[in-house]
């Protein structure tokens, strides 16, 4: 049983999700992202959340379950706010991140 897969992905206000033709598309204030859906996992949009469940009881379906839920969550986060991966991997685009990046590059060239 996947502990991550059990949790539904919340769809925040300003973000819309759509499933059609084997593709999940998520649109938000920062753009649109989409991904192809795995046949081993069932995806369902229920109001303000997306649920991901294994399509059958095979080991392959159960192993895809948690990863696919994480990918869906990353799509939703990606259209909600931009990610800047330089320096601190948890650093979302902000003035603090820009300062951290400047400090890191200053150390590189010192």
N, C-alpha and C positions, 0 to 999 in steps of 0.2 A: 504494500500500500504506500503510495507516495504522499507524504505529508504536505509537500508543496503543491502537488496536483489537486488536493482536496479543496484548497482555498480558491474561491472565485476571484477573478480579476475585476476590481471596481472600475467603472467607466465614469470619470469625473465630469462635472458640468463643462460644457464647451468642447467635449470630445464625442465623436460619433463612431460607431463601429458597424461594419456591414460584411456579411458573408455571402459570396456568390461565386459560382463556377470554380470551386476549390481554392478560393483566395479570401483571406481576411484582410480587409482594408480598414484602417483607422485614420480618421481625420480630426485634426485639432488646430489650436492657434499657431503652432509652429510648423504645420505642413501636413502631408499625408504619407503614411507608411503602409506597406502591405507585405504579406508573406503567403507562400503556398501552404496549404493545409495537408497534414499527414493523413493517410488513409487508416492508420492504426489508432487514431484518436478522434473522438466526436467533439465538436465545438458547438456551443449554443449561446446565443445572446438572449438573456432574460432581463429585460428592462435596463437597469443600470449596472449590470455585471455580465461578464463572459465566463461561462463554465467550460471546463475541459475534462473529459472523461475518456478512459480507454474504450475503444470500440469493441473489444472482445477480451477474453481472459488469458491471452497468450503472454509469454514473457516479453516479447518484443513490444507489444502494445503497452504493457505496464511500464517498460523502461522508457518509452517515448513520452509518457504522460506528464511527468514532472517537468521535463525539458520543454515541451511544447507550451505548457502553462507559463513557464518563465519567459519564453520568447513572446508570447502574447502580452505579458506584463510589460516587457521592454518596449513593445510597439506603443502601448498606451502611454508610457512614461516619455518616450521619444517625441511624441507629438504634443505633449503637454508642456515640456520644458526642455531646452537645449542642454546637451551634455558636452562639457569640455574635458577631454581626457588628458591634458598635459599636467604633469605633476601628480596631484592627489587624485586617485581614481574615483573618489566620492565627491569631487568638487563640481557642483553645478555652476553654470555660467553666472558669475556675480563679480562685484568689485573685489571681494576677498580673493577669489580665484585668480583674477588678473594680477593682484599683488603677489600671490604665491608664485605665479609663473615668472614674473619679473625678477623676484628674488632668486629663483632657481637659475634663470639665464645669467644673472649677474655673477653667481658663483661659478658658472661654467666658463665665463670669459675673464675671470679675475686671475 
